[in-house]
Amino acid sequence: MALSPASTALADWLVLYNTERPHRRCNLCFFITHCAICYGPIQALVLSLNLHHTWPWSAQSAAMSHPYQRHIDALITNGNRVLLGKESKIRLSLAALFANGHLLINDLPGVGKTMLANLVARMIGLDFQRIQFTSDLLPADITGVSVFNQPHSTFEFHPGPIFAHLILVDEINRATPKTQSALLEAMEENQVSIDGETRPLPSPFFVIATQNPAEQAGTFPLPESQLDRFLLSIELGYPDHQSERRMLQEQDPRITLNSMAPVIGKDDLSGIQQGVSRVHAAGPLLDYLQGIVEYSRTSQRFINGYSPRAAMGILRAAKAWAFIAGRDAVIPEDIQAIIPATLHHLHASAGKISASADILDNVAIP
């Protein structure tokens, strides 16, 4: 027996609005009881059989935690020891990496941009290289160069620092646009082309870049094509009063960072990324995301709307945010948490906070 439209709608609603509760199976029982009262016992029986096989909390995924939850909790706990009062920024940073994307950190000097990048690199046991961007840096300083070997009469390629799993690009907008462009192919296609030869980069490959405000001296604004390569862009801001007091009273966070051991390795990261890809996104959730994307393209407030690449990136990041929270399905709050970190894909006529509020206020949850 096929489900009625009303039952299907209610089922989708419960998938969409299911939140992080240890008793969510009880919610399902109450829901089926409600259907039995409203639509009859046969319809409720059919619905329960359908939910058993198709809902995200079926027998295979009913548990609230996954094998990597302990590792993720440890990553956040260790991050909070170094970057005080910035747990949401740490979660966003992890979401970008777990979604196989790149991260841009914007803010004033001295608020912890480089420390956050170093923190993520140290907690994830991958090959790590740091590149300090300056105005005299050349593309070959990043990608590598071929050097002539006179005894063998051949050119030998000497790889640059970009040939690592995790790259910290410090003060990316201090370098000229020519040097910035050396990252375009690497960030999009995980490869670099040098001397007519394409060379693959290690997998996984992540770029964490820090950027100073554009109005500061000696900066070159990133072009839109470069900004679009970053999945998420965050700002740290000043610490709150309590966190800053702890910072002044306790051990220097840099000492804590230097003594920190990796929490996960390459295999764990691969498993987390596979888990993120399996997080469920219900139809109404996709309707909500498409509504946000379409609003950004039609609103007079934005010069450019979200591109298809940005839309897919938002979904991946929302799945990662849900996975970090221990859920196997995306809810609207996951997308709402991610949206403020995706506004670099747009050109808004006002600041990030008001632009984010404008999107979320004008797009209703289905």
C-alpha positions as CSV (number, residue, x, y, z in Angstrom):
1,M,0.0,0.0,0.0
2,A,1.4,3.4,-1.0
3,L,1.7,6.1,1.6
4,S,-0.7,9.0,1.4
5,P,0.7,12.5,0.6
6,A,0.0,13.6,4.1
7,S,1.9,10.7,5.6
8,T,4.8,11.2,3.3
9,A,4.9,14.9,4.2
10,L,4.9,14.1,7.9
11,A,7.6,11.5,7.5
12,D,9.8,14.1,5.7
13,W,9.0,16.6,8.3
14,L,10.2,14.3,11.1
15,V,13.4,13.5,9.2
16,L,14.1,17.2,8.7
17,Y,13.4,18.3,12.3
18,N,14.8,15.4,14.1
19,T,17.4,16.8,16.5
20,E,20.2,15.5,18.7
21,R,18.2,13.5,21.3
22,P,19.0,10.2,22.9
23,H,15.3,9.3,22.8
24,R,14.6,9.9,19.2
25,R,13.3,6.3,18.7
26,C,10.6,7.3,21.2
27,N,9.8,10.2,18.9
28,L,9.3,7.7,16.1
29,C,6.9,5.7,18.2
30,F,4.8,8.7,19.1
31,F,4.8,9.7,15.4
32,I,3.5,6.3,14.3
33,T,0.9,6.3,17.1
34,H,-0.3,9.7,15.8
35,C,-0.6,8.3,12.3
36,A,-2.7,5.4,13.6
37,I,-5.1,7.8,15.2
38,C,-5.3,10.1,12.3
39,Y,-5.0,7.8,9.3
40,G,-5.9,4.3,10.6
41,P,-3.8,1.3,11.8
42,I,-3.1,-0.1,8.4
43,Q,-1.6,3.2,7.1
44,A,0.5,3.4,10.3
45,L,1.8,-0.1,9.8
46,V,2.8,0.6,6.2
47,L,4.5,3.8,7.4
48,S,6.4,2.0,10.1
49,L,7.7,-0.7,7.7
50,N,8.7,2.0,5.2
51,L,10.5,4.0,7.9
52,H,12.4,1.0,9.1
53,H,14.0,0.6,5.7
54,T,14.4,4.2,4.5
55,W,14.8,6.6,7.4
56,P,18.3,7.7,8.6
57,W,17.8,6.1,12.0
58,S,17.2,2.6,10.7
59,A,18.9,-0.4,12.3
60,Q,22.2,0.5,10.5
61,S,22.3,4.1,11.7
62,A,20.2,4.4,14.8
63,A,23.1,5.1,17.1
64,M,23.7,8.8,17.9
65,S,27.5,8.4,17.8
66,H,29.9,6.9,15.2
67,P,33.3,5.3,15.6
68,Y,35.1,8.6,15.2
69,Q,33.0,10.6,17.6
70,R,35.6,10.1,20.4
71,H,38.4,11.5,18.1
72,I,36.3,14.5,17.1
73,D,35.5,15.3,20.7
74,A,39.2,15.1,21.5
75,L,40.0,17.5,18.6
76,I,37.5,20.0,19.9
77,T,38.7,19.6,23.5
78,N,42.3,20.1,22.6
79,G,41.4,23.0,20.3
80,N,39.7,24.7,23.2
81,R,42.8,24.4,25.3
82,V,44.8,26.5,22.8
83,L,42.2,28.9,21.3
84,L,40.1,30.0,24.2
85,G,36.5,30.8,23.6
86,K,36.5,30.0,19.9
87,E,34.8,26.6,19.8
88,S,32.5,27.5,17.0
89,K,35.5,28.6,14.8
90,I,37.3,25.3,15.6
91,R,34.2,23.3,14.6
92,L,34.0,25.3,11.3
93,S,37.7,24.7,10.6
94,L,37.2,20.9,11.2
95,A,34.0,21.0,9.0
96,A,36.0,22.5,6.1
97,L,38.7,19.8,6.3
98,F,36.2,16.9,6.9
99,A,34.2,18.1,3.9
100,N,37.4,18.0,1.8
101,G,37.5,21.7,1.3
102,H,40.0,24.6,1.9
103,L,39.8,27.2,4.7
104,L,40.4,31.0,4.7
105,I,40.9,32.8,8.0
106,N,40.4,36.6,7.9
107,D,41.2,39.0,10.6
108,L,43.5,41.5,12.2
109,P,47.1,40.6,13.1
110,G,47.5,39.1,16.5
111,V,44.1,37.5,17.1
112,G,45.2,33.9,16.5
113,K,44.8,33.2,12.8
114,T,48.2,31.5,12.4
115,M,47.7,29.7,15.7
116,L,44.4,28.2,14.6
117,A,46.0,27.0,11.4
118,N,48.9,25.5,13.3
119,L,46.5,24.0,15.7
120,V,44.6,22.1,13.0
121,A,47.8,21.0,11.4
122,R,49.2,19.7,14.6
123,M,46.1,17.8,15.7
124,I,45.8,16.1,12.4
125,G,48.9,13.9,11.8
126,L,49.6,14.8,8.1
127,D,52.7,16.1,6.3
128,F,52.7,19.9,6.9
129,Q,54.3,22.8,5.2
130,R,54.1,26.5,6.0
131,I,54.6,29.1,3.3
132,Q,55.0,32.8,4.3
133,F,53.6,34.9,1.5
134,T,55.5,38.1,0.8
135,S,55.6,40.6,-2.1
136,D,58.8,39.1,-3.5
137,L,57.6,35.5,-3.5
138,L,57.5,33.8,-6.9
139,P,55.2,31.0,-8.1
140,A,58.3,28.7,-8.5
141,D,59.0,29.2,-4.7
142,I,55.6,27.4,-4.1
143,T,55.3,24.8,-6.8
144,G,59.0,23.9,-7.3
145,V,61.6,24.3,-10.0
146,S,63.6,22.2,-12.5
147,V,67.4,22.4,-12.0
148,F,69.9,21.4,-14.7
149,N,72.0,18.5,-13.7
150,Q,75.2,19.1,-15.6
151,P,76.9,15.6,-15.1
152,H,73.8,13.9,-16.5
153,S,72.8,16.7,-18.9
154,T,69.2,16.5,-17.7
155,F,66.8,18.7,-15.7
156,E,65.8,17.5,-12.3
157,F,62.6,18.6,-10.6
158,H,62.9,19.9,-7.1
159,P,59.3,19.9,-5.6
160,G,58.2,23.0,-3.7
161,P,56.5,23.2,-0.3
162,I,53.1,22.7,-1.9
163,F,53.8,19.0,-2.2
164,A,52.4,18.2,1.3
165,H,49.1,17.0,2.7
166,L,48.4,20.2,4.6
167,I,49.6,23.7,3.5
168,L,49.5,26.7,5.7
169,V,49.6,29.8,3.6
170,D,50.3,32.7,6.0
171,E,49.2,36.2,4.9
172,I,48.1,35.1,1.5
173,N,47.2,38.6,0.4
174,R,50.7,39.9,1.0
175,A,51.8,38.2,-2.3
176,T,51.2,39.5,-5.8
177,P,48.3,38.2,-7.9
178,K,50.8,36.3,-10.0
179,T,52.0,34.3,-7.0
180,Q,48.5,33.8,-5.7
181,S,47.5,32.2,-9.0
182,A,50.0,29.4,-8.3
183,L,47.4,28.0,-5.9
184,L,44.4,28.0,-8.3
185,E,45.1,24.7,-10.1
186,A,46.3,23.0,-6.9
187,M,43.3,23.9,-4.9
188,E,40.8,22.9,-7.5
189,E,42.3,19.9,-9.2
190,N,44.9,18.7,-6.6
191,Q,47.7,19.0,-9.2
192,V,50.2,21.4,-10.5
193,S,51.5,21.9,-14.0
194,I,55.2,22.7,-14.3
195,D,57.4,22.8,-17.4
196,G,54.6,21.3,-19.4
197,E,54.2,18.3,-17.1
198,T,51.2,17.7,-14.7
199,R,52.3,16.5,-11.3
200,P,49.7,15.2,-8.8
201,L,49.7,16.4,-5.2
202,P,49.5,14.2,-2.2
203,S,46.0,13.0,-1.1
204,P,44.4,14.3,1.0
205,F,45.4,17.9,0.2
206,F,44.3,20.9,2.2
207,V,45.1,24.6,2.2
208,I,44.5,26.7,5.2
209,A,45.3,30.4,4.4
210,T,45.3,33.4,6.6
211,Q,44.5,36.9,5.3
212,N,44.9,40.4,6.7
213,P,42.3,43.1,6.2
214,A,42.4,44.5,2.6
215,E,42.7,48.1,3.9
216,Q,46.1,47.4,5.5
217,A,49.3,48.4,3.8
218,G,51.0,46.0,1.4
219,T,48.0,43.8,0.6
220,F,46.7,42.5,-2.7
221,P,43.0,41.6,-2.7
222,L,42.3,38.0,-3.6
223,P,40.4,37.7,-7.0
224,E,37.0,36.1,-7.0
225,S,38.3,33.0,-8.7
226,Q,40.7,32.5,-5.8
227,L,38.2,33.2,-3.1
228,D,35.8,30.7,-4.6
229,R,38.4,27.9,-4.1
230,F,37.9,28.2,-0.3
231,L,35.0,26.2,1.0
232,L,34.7,28.3,4.2
233,S,36.0,31.7,5.3
234,I,35.9,32.6,9.0
235,E,36.8,35.5,11.2
236,L,38.1,35.0,14.7
237,G,37.5,38.4,16.3
238,Y,38.7,39.5,19.7
239,P,38.3,37.1,22.7
240,D,35.5,37.7,25.2
241,H,36.4,39.1,28.6
242,Q,36.5,35.7,30.4
243,S,38.6,34.0,27.8
244,E,41.1,36.8,27.6
245,R,41.4,36.8,31.4
246,R,42.2,33.0,31.3
247,M,44.7,33.7,28.5
248,L,46.5,36.2,30.8
249,Q,46.4,34.1,33.9
250,E,47.2,30.6,32.5
251,Q,50.1,29.1,30.5
252,D,50.9,30.7,27.2
253,P,48.7,28.9,24.6
254,R,51.8,28.6,22.3
255,I,53.4,26.3,24.9
256,T,50.3,24.1,25.0
257,L,50.3,24.0,21.2
258,N,53.9,22.9,20.9
259,S,53.4,20.1,23.4
260,M,50.3,18.8,21.6
261,A,50.4,15.4,19.9
262,P,48.3,14.4,16.9
263,V,44.8,13.2,17.6
264,I,44.0,11.5,14.3
265,G,46.0,10.3,11.4
266,K,45.6,9.9,7.6
267,D,43.4,6.7,7.9
268,D,41.2,8.3,10.5
269,L,40.7,11.4,8.4
270,S,39.8,9.2,5.4
271,G,37.2,7.4,7.5
272,I,35.7,10.6,8.7
273,Q,35.4,12.0,5.2
274,Q,33.7,8.8,4.1
275,G,31.3,9.1,7.0
276,V,30.5,12.7,6.1
277,S,29.7,11.6,2.6
278,R,27.1,9.2,4.0
279,V,25.2,11.7,6.1
280,H,21.6,11.9,4.8
281,A,20.0,15.0,3.4
282,A,16.2,14.8,3.1
283,G,14.3,16.3,0.2
284,P,12.9,19.2,2.3
285,L,16.4,20.0,3.4
286,L,17.5,20.2,-0.2
287,D,14.5,22.4,-0.9
288,Y,15.7,24.7,1.9
289,L,19.3,24.8,0.5
290,Q,18.0,25.5,-3.1
291,G,15.8,28.3,-1.7
292,I,18.9,29.9,-0.2
293,V,20.9,29.6,-3.4
294,E,18.1,30.9,-5.6
295,Y,17.5,33.9,-3.2
296,S,21.2,34.8,-3.4
297,R,20.9,34.9,-7.2
298,T,17.8,37.0,-7.4
299,S,18.3,39.4,-4.5
300,Q,19.3,43.0,-5.3
301,R,21.6,42.8,-2.3
302,F,24.1,40.5,-3.9
303,I,26.1,41.1,-7.1
304,N,26.7,37.4,-7.6
305,G,24.8,34.5,-6.3
306,Y,26.0,31.2,-5.0
307,S,27.5,29.2,-7.9
308,P,26.7,25.5,-8.3
309,R,30.2,24.7,-6.8
310,A,29.4,26.8,-3.8
311,A,25.9,25.1,-3.4
312,M,27.5,21.7,-3.4
313,G,30.2,23.0,-1.0
314,I,27.5,24.3,1.5
315,L,25.9,20.9,1.5
316,R,29.2,19.1,2.1
317,A,30.0,21.5,4.9
318,A,26.6,21.1,6.5
319,K,27.0,17.3,6.4
320,A,30.4,17.7,8.1
321,W,28.8,20.0,10.7
322,A,26.1,17.3,11.4
323,F,28.8,14.6,11.6
324,I,30.8,16.5,14.1
325,A,27.7,16.9,16.2
326,G,27.2,13.1,16.1
327,R,24.2,13.1,13.7
328,D,23.6,11.1,10.6
329,A,21.2,13.5,8.9
330,V,21.4,17.2,8.1
331,I,18.9,19.6,9.7
332,P,18.2,23.2,8.8
333,E,20.3,24.4,11.8
334,D,23.4,22.8,10.2
335,I,23.0,24.9,7.0
336,Q,22.3,28.0,9.1
337,A,25.5,27.4,11.1
338,I,27.5,27.2,7.8
339,I,26.0,30.1,5.8
340,P,27.9,32.9,7.6
341,A,31.2,31.2,6.6
342,T,30.2,31.0,2.9
343,L,29.5,34.6,2.2
344,H,32.8,35.1,0.5
345,H,31.2,33.3,-2.5
346,L,28.9,36.4,-2.8
347,H,29.4,40.1,-3.1
348,A,27.2,41.7,-0.6
349,S,26.5,45.4,-0.2
350,A,26.7,45.2,3.6
351,G,28.7,43.3,6.2
352,K,28.7,39.5,6.8
353,I,26.4,39.6,9.8
354,S,23.6,41.6,8.1
355,A,24.0,39.7,4.8
356,S,23.7,36.3,6.6
357,A,20.7,37.5,8.5
358,D,19.1,38.8,5.3
359,I,19.4,35.3,3.7
360,L,18.2,33.4,6.6
361,D,15.3,35.8,7.4
362,N,14.0,35.8,3.8
363,V,14.2,32.0,3.1
364,A,11.6,30.0,4.9
365,I,12.3,26.5,6.1
366,P,9.9,24.2,4.1
